[in-house]
Amino acid sequence: MNYSHKFRVKAPIDKVAEFHRRADSMAAITPPPIITQMHRAPTQLKDGSEMAFTLWLGPVPIHWRARIEQLTQHSFVDRQLSGPFAKWVHQHTFQAVDAANTIVIDKIEAELKSHWFWKIIGMSMWFTLPLLFAYRGWKTARLLAAERVIE
């Protein structure tokens, strides 16, 4: 299964990339009613960094471990090591439109687990990706705009 989404942010590419490399940004851009509980993550993501977290979908805990790979100045991949999917590879890419605007591109390649329970969980998560990424785009733009005001 493949999914891609892109959105534009009114912020320079380096600010957008730095924002996405902060481990706390994941929880900040996750939409309610999902709750993100971080168990282990570096403050700044680096190549080879691992994160352990739980996504709470109502009363259902989804435990997830991911590793950051192929980190460059304007992209990185997070690969699920354990979690709800048989395979989950999420590529984050940032492209400058001009000095003040950036396009964020998310590409996900995933495979469902074969067990019926995880297949249901995985499909439920997969079908909500358009809503999740629409929220992430909106929230990312708001948070980066707030940082501009503070500066």
Secondary structure, DSSP 4 states (H G I P E B T S, - for coil): -EEEEEEEESS-HHHHHHHHHBTHHHHHTSPTT-EEEEEE--SB--TT-EEEEEEEETTEEEEEEEEEEEEETTEEEEEEEESSEEEEEEEEEEEEEETTEEEEEEEEEEEE-SSHHHHHHHHHHHHTHHHHHHHHHHHHHHHHHHHHHH-
